């Protein structure tokens, strides 16, 4: 499963380590989020702010078409 976070990261030309540094988290955290683990609300906000997209577009499945 390719997560939206991974897509956004790759579009910015970042590897997991580079994104982790930008967000002040570990590479393991980024890896876990890309595998589907949900981040804390604080980290989700950091991620959404960094990519300039709403949190729900990154971490929540759309329940409609």
DAUR-V226963 format. One record per run of one state. SS is the DSSP state (H for helix, E for strand, L for the rest). FROM is the first residue (numbers start at 0). TO is the last residue. If there is no record, write none. Layout:
# DAUR-V226963
ss: <SS;SS>
from: <FROM;FROM>
to: <TO;TO>
This chain:
# DAUR-V226963
ss: <L;H;L;H;L;H;L;H;L;H;L>
from: <0;3;11;15;23;26;34;40;51;54;59>
to: <2;10;14;22;25;33;39;50;53;58;64>
